[in-house]
Amino acid sequence: MTKVVGISFINFKGKIIDSHAHVGRHDGGCYTKRDLDVFVKSELPNKDIVEKMLVSDLDVLHSLKGEYEGNKAMLEAFKASREYEFFASCNPKDGDVKNIKRLFKDYPNKFIGLKFHSDIQQLDLSNEKYEPYMNFAAKNNTPCLFHSQVCVNSDGTININKKHISDPEYIYNLAKKYPKTPCVMARMGGSFNEAHDKAIDILVKSVENGDANLYADISWVDIDAGNKEHILKAIKRLKGIGNPAWHYGDQSYRLMFGTDSPLARFKNSKDNNAIQKYTDFAEDIKQAVKTDMDLSKDADKIIEDLFYNNAKKLYLSGVQKKNYFPKVIFLSALLIS
């Protein structure tokens, strides 16, 4: 049995689960299923296939729709599309956890996590309004995805005079209250340079202290940097590479690929080839891993984990998703062996 699980890594080479995508209105744009279909309906230029996108609704986060109505409308817009799974967007500022409970009751097995965006709602993560939602997540072992962001100066150094409302430190503090609940820092600290370093430090600290179940996605991380410094750094530190005192095993499963599509550069238009930019981002990450002195010998597995297996394990391998992957896929894995 153990060998079959291992073989599946080979079978899924070139497949992508994008753990961070959206529909709804944001910054003057209105995004729909069609904006995401451009990525998942065919091979990317490098032959990769986006097999899944994990989607949340921005209208709920912006209080443009109610928690129940907005999330329900998102499900109906995607109908039976197998390429998508969904977070239930939560609005602790204007909503009520009763709406989320009703959603999970009325639409069993349709939601793979909860999504929070304290920046949009300007609601500090220490606010007691988060507690009913987190209690629900803890009771049901439901992953929670949080927008994360660190205030930095123009040179990428941390602004010591201002702390962002979505700072990874605040997410960590909340996660410590629910130590078994998976809490994901989207964008791994956001911004750039030292913002990512801070998120990595907190992620590693949570492992060392064993007091929270933190994860991160790499949407926007090193987006314009050729060497993908912080992505590589996060992988190495979570594996304990270069740290003789590390005795926590390989914790790099806590890192997942994501893009924040279809926002900004990932919005496809006549003036912007988002598909190519999406492909370039993915390919640059792969090349950085393959050419890194510490990671190159295990590059294929690291890439498959980062782009596919880690998100599958966290979001799609629970009891409620046990029948998600077609049996033919597992059969093909056996045949490869």
Protein Blocks (a to p, Z undefined) as FASTA:
>chain_A
ZZmmmmmmmmmgoiacdfbdcedjeehiacdfklmmmmmmpccfkopacfbccdddfklm
nopacfklmmmmmmmmnmmafkbccdddddfklmcfklmmmmmmmmghkagbdcddfkln
opafkbmklmmmmmmmmmnopacdddddddddfkopacfkbccfklfklmmmmmmmmmmb
ccddehilpaihjlmmmmmmmmmmmmmnopaccdddfehiaklbmklmmmmmmmmmmnop
oiakbcgbjaklmpccdehiaghjllccfklcfklmmmmmmmmmmmmmmmpmklmmmmmm
mmmmmmmmmmmmmmmmcmklmmmpgfklmmmmmmmZZ
